[in-house]
Amino acid sequence: MNSSRSARLVAGLFGCALSAAAMGMALGAVARTLQRPGNVSDQRVAAEASSGRDWLVNGRYDEQHFSPLRQINARNVRRLALAWYLNVPSVMGLAAEPIEVDGIIYLSAPFDRVYAVNAVTGKIAWTYQPRVRLDHYRNSWAARTNRGVAVWQGKVYVGTGDCRLIALNAATGAEQWQTRVCNPDQTGITGSPRVGGGRVYIGYNGGDTGVRGSLLAVDAVTGRHLWRFWTVPDTPSGIDAKEPALAMAARTWRGKRWWTTGGASVWTAITYDAPTDQVIFSTTAADPDMLYGDRMNLRVGGRKLFSGCVIAVNAATGRLNWYYQTSPHTENMQIVMAHLQIDGRRHYVAMTVPKNGTFYVLDAHTGKLISATPLDPRMVPVPAAWGGGMRPAAFHNWWPMSYSPITGLVYIPAADARVHRAQGQTARRGKLYAWNPVREAAQWTVDEPLPVNSGVLATAGNLVFAGQGTGWFDAYAADTGRRLWSLNTGSANDAVPITYEVQGVQYVLEPVGYGSASRLFDKGSNMGTPASLRGPARLLAFRLDGTARLPPAHAAIPAVPRPPAESFGRAEIRAGRRLYRRFVCWDCHGPDADGDGAWTLHGGIPDLRYMPAGVRAHFFAIVLAGSKRRHGMPCFGCGAGFPFLDTKLTAGEAVAIRDYLIDRSWQAYRAQRREKSAPPPH
């Protein structure tokens, strides 16, 4: 064989080897592309913990809401711009944390709709509508908020306002199965399911409306119920001797019918912890005493376990491992897992900040308290409508916090409980805390004009992203708190930002639109500006040097219709206000009827101050006879459907509520006219 022929042969063989390698790489890429959508597993979550390419589960990893991506960083974040946007047809805004898997975003919206969206283009791949029922108060309330889905081994899971857990095909959106989680005549689901160990974990609402709480685990493939952990014990005669946790809890309760109306719900804060094979979750207070007075004399004789607790159970069996009670009268929030170096020792910890405004660090294996420090130790009075008394000057909102293992700081979306007076007005404010859990102190804080804002995202690019109810979406330096980038989205920010990478490009995703259950029971003026409350619901995706343009929101601020003449006095107005609170009208239409700022239709919750004359003519048919019950307005003359409120609204009481609402309409009408006649600001 001559040398030239040998060279050609070697070159050919080498070329074949290169072609084979290239083909192998191409086939690998095709295999990854063609793998079934929604391919999430315990192994993959662990494997991607350090890469951050996808946002596979709630909180991404260890519920930290931290991403190791750093293509977008503190040095170049000024170049962050819109890559694409998607208008979401939702009159109730967005409150969810999206999940992103292999270039597909899975998003839930009010009325428990689910969308699959291309993460690069923003195009919708499929939608799902569960047709949730609205004919009971809690269905109506819960169906209007959905905080997210879970994705696992080709399925997408969503909870519904009428107590169903539904599994969908991640590729098509076709329903695979559904199972009942709770009693739809009493309550509903607003929180997102959590997944891990081949199981789906889900709770439901009811802490503040007197429903017995629990956490349910179902088989992720079949939907079969595996175990249920009751957070309130059974009747004294029905305690199962095989459940020592419930037998222990029963000794801490007193009063009437706690086993049906005890509260301690598990509505959002669920963490699956793979290293310890535990589900660690939080419970609300022993209600309804938190909001409606001590109706059942629950304060007599004990701690009312497992209300106001952080609880860890075996993920496979649901058996109690440990619990720590922060207070039977507080609502507990998200739990973040992390390794901390404290006093020269490495600890694996669970960190949480309940509504009592105290930062707790617990040993993840035993639940032993390591530290408990108020965010702000000053005490402020609580309004009588919220139970009275005193509480710390800052508290954690339900929106998730984030933890950066790089800075060692926890970034907490909080609210300042103090009332601030300026320009003749009183208001509460928001505050973003960067908290050092080892030093037990804030490293930096940012004041925000409104008390209700979005969740928080931290990244390895030394960035913290947070949205505000005013519509602004901001990026801060994670180490110093310096604001580095801002964009006015035109809509209130009430959801949870995430980040992901597709084809080598990092995106930051922010859902916007006046959303969350807080828009029902909080004042609209606490959650947004007149313009941001009316901004559209959208998904906004950002990347470096993005070229898309965000259309102006053009929020039209409606006029308050001129109310009818007041033919009643201050005594009638005061009586109507008391009844408005007693019959929990404020839980949908806002305290003091300070609601959405519009007479919203097509699934929205109307602001009663904006009631048109035609609706006023049917007021008693709606309130007393339930003419709008199928749309979600309870029949108060028939009984409101609350487990703890068994009285019916009388015709005389309905007149008093109507008079109170007319007075509130006049206040809004006059305030709007004053605003229009005021000179423009300099």
Protein Blocks (a to p, Z undefined) as FASTA:
>chain_A
ZZklmmmmmmmmmmmmmmmmmmmmmmmmmmmmmpcehiacfklmmmmmmnomacfbghhi
golopafbfkbcfklmmmgccfbdcddddfklpabdcddeehiacdddehhiacdddfkl
opafbdcdehiafkbfklmmmmmpcfbdcdeehiacdddfkopacdddfknopafbdcdf
bdfklgccfbdcddeehiacdddehklnopacddddddfklopafbdcdfbdcdfklpcf
klmmlmmmmmmggcehklmmngjpafklccddfklopacdddddddfklmnopfkopmgo
pjhpaehiacdddfklopafbdcdfbfkbccdddddddddeehiacdddddddfkopacd
ddfklopafbdcdfblcdcdddfknogajddfbdcdfbdcdddfklopacdddddfbdcd
eehiacdddddddddfklopafbdcddfbfbdcdddddfkopacdddfkopacdddfklo
pafbdcdehiacfbdcddddeehiacddddedjedjklmmmcfklnocfklmmpccdddd
ddehiabdcddfkiacdddddddddfbdfklmmmmmmmmmmnommmmnoghhianhpace
ehiacdfklpcfklmmmmmmmmmnopmmmnopacfknoghiaklmbdcdfklmmmmmmmm
mmmmmmmmmmmmmmmmpccdZZ
